[in-house]
Amino acid sequence: MAPGPTRSLRPHRLIPMSGRDPGDAHRSATPLELLYDLTLVVAFSIAGSQFAHSLAADHVWSGLLAFLFCMFAIIWAWMTYAWFASAYDTDDWGFRIATLVQMLGVTILALGIGDLFAGFDEGVLDNDVIVVGYVIMRLSMISLWLRAARDDPEHRSVLLGYVKVIGAAQLGWIVTAFVPLPMPALIVLMAALYATEVGGSAFLESREGRLPIHAHHIAERFGLLAIITFGEVVLGTTTAVEAVTTEAGWTAEAGVLAFSGITMVVGMWWVYFSIPYGEILSRRRDLGVRWAYAHLAIYSAIAAVGAGLHAVAYYLEHHSELGAIGSTLTVAIPLCAYVIAVYMLFHLLLPGRDPLHVWLIVGTVACIALAVVLALTGASIAWPVLVLTVAPWISVVGYEVHGDGHIRRALERL
């Protein structure tokens, strides 16, 4: 493997993409990667805001489908870039320009989110702007895969496989956006495209050879995007509380919403970072792809919690078609999905019977169920929201009390 590029002041001439050393010491995210991540802040914010509007309008199912469509496009394209950069980041002018194109693609994609949600409300797929942004991002990746394939003969087959599989999928996405198709044919085509994008990548990594990913670097990158997604919860909470207090002044419910949004997100953050992902992936590189795929569910659930808290604010403003029970469920369901997704990820990385996790999951789900029961009894929505705030902290306390020895024993089994 070629050594990583130096970070001194120098002209950023093209450097052969022969692959970074997976064993590089002190490898961390670059300023360019952090700059790129900022574009996802905007995309997540727009998607979460649109989803909250759909929930408040009682367009739950159409809003959910549009939200998941957006989240897949944003997260999947980012994941592919992060995976490649972990193996081949050269920080030369070619890589920087390709990253600029990625950022333009994210921005265009974000500008099409509103049209997509409006189209789903009307029963049509208005995804042309999103597809344009997504395809731009993927074409940038194709140029990088081709460049790396030229310079890294050891991994050429998997890199060219990405070019063929993902390139073919982009043609399909263009068809969904610009060719009128009956709904049954459109559904079949989209199912095939998702299978191609996700399944094709997994097949290439497992059969053609794994790219030289740096375990600690990729764990940091995914953790940074988790923090950005948690930021969507903070932003949704702040925006919602501001709207409530502007209209009705500070009330007990507004105070509870502000407290719960921040406290809940810190608990969720604490749970996610309870596991040393980098250390585990460095020992079990074969788990990397499945670990990455699990984040599709984790990131989506986090962003949905933020949208749910925003929907609760609409209820407090009397601008929602949902009642107290429905508004409670907009937070309870994604929070439950987050907990389940995180523990499934834990079990994937640290397999085996785990009584601690069983008790923590049962306690968390019971807490979420109690919040729903309170809403059913007609209690003020402040009480269900407060109970939901406790849910992630059950796992925090469990890991703070028993987590160190538990993780140590699990790592020894690896």
Secondary structure, DSSP 8 states (H G I E B T S, - for coil): -------SS------------TT-TT----HHHHHHHHHHHHHHHHHHHHHHHHHHTT-HHHHHHHHHHHHHHHHHHHHHHHHHHHHH---SHHHHHHHHHHHHHHHHHHHTHHHHHHHHHTTS---HHHHHHHHHHHHHHHHHHHHHHHH-GGGHHHHHHHHHHHHHHHHHHHHHHHS---HHHHHHHHHHHHIIIIIHHHHHHHHT------HHHHHHHHHHHHHHHHHHHHHHHHHHHHHHHHHH-S-HHHHHHHHHHHHHHHHHHHHHTTS-HHHHHHH-GGGHHHHHHHHHHHHHHHHHHHHHHHHHHHHHTT--SS-HHHHHHHHHHHHHHHHHHHHHHHHHHS-S--HHHHHHHHHHHHHHHHHHHHHHTT--THHHHHHHHHHHHHHHHHHHHHHHHHHHHHHHH-
